[in-house]
Amino acid sequence: MPSGEFYLKESTYETSFEELTNGRFKKASLFYITEQDINELKTRDIRFDILQTFDGFNITMLNLKFLNKKTRKEELKKTYLIQLL
């Protein structure tokens, strides 16, 4: 179970950019996306608001750079909670 489902206590699922552009989702829909996805939304002229930015790390890929406080930031990846406009 993805951590989002655990904390939301609701099911989540993956979608595609095609589903975003064909009107499948209501404008009030929330999405948890990566930095790469943000760039793709901008390229496709899909309007959105960033509600919150998170520093993330896949804990199953634990490594020394993450454990070392001085180099931890290098290992963190930005993720975003967005809302379609």
Secondary structure, DSSP 8 states (H G I E B T S, - for coil): --HHHHHHTS------HHHHHTT-S-TT-EEEEEHHHHHHHHHTT--EEEEEEEEE--GGG--HHHHSTTTHHHH-EEEEEEEE-
